[in-house]
């Protein structure tokens, strides 16, 4: 990696389950249930906690947006 490439790269923020619950307007228990069933936005297990990449939540929202009429 060059110095210029390194300066341009930004990590995708990892959101807590609280962050995502507030964003989606859903209880945390719903997010835990979705995760255990393989539904909802993809999550990353960091130790014993779940983290969500912001881009994964945005992608999931896009995939579940009703088509225009």
N, C-alpha and C positions, 0 to 999 in steps of 0.2 A: 504494500500500500504506500502510496506517496503521501507526503504531508498534506497536499491539497485534497486528496480523496478522504483522508482521515478527518480533516476539518469540515468537510461537507456532510459526512455521515452522522446521522442522529439516530439513537436507539428509539425503537417504538416503546412508548411508555407502558409500563405494566400497571394495570389498575387492580385495586383490591375488590373483593366481592362486594364490599359496602359501596364503592364507587359505582360499580356496574348496576347494583340494585337500585340506587338512586337514579342513575341515568335511564334505566328501563322502567322505573316505577313498579318494580316487582320486589316481593320479600326475598330476603337472602335464602330462606328455605326453598323457594322455588328454583333459584339458581343452583343450589346444591342438588335438588332433585333432577333438574335438567342435566347436570353434569353426570350424575350417576346413571342416567338413562341414555347418555350419548346425544342429548338434545341441547339446544341453546348454543351460545357462542363457545368456541373451543377455548379451553382453559389450560393453564400450566400449573402443575403442582410444584410449589416451592416449599420444601420441607412438608409441613402439615397444613399449609394454606394454599388456596387457589389464587392465581393471578391471571389476569386477562390482558392480552395485547389489545390496545385500542383499535388497531387495524382489524383484528379478528371480530371485535364487537361490531364495528362499522360494516364489515363484509357480511356478517350474519344479518344485520338489520337490512342491508340492501337485498339480500336473498329472500327476506321475508316481508318485503314491501309489496303491497297490492299493486298489480299492474294498473297503468293509467287506463281510463275508460274513454 
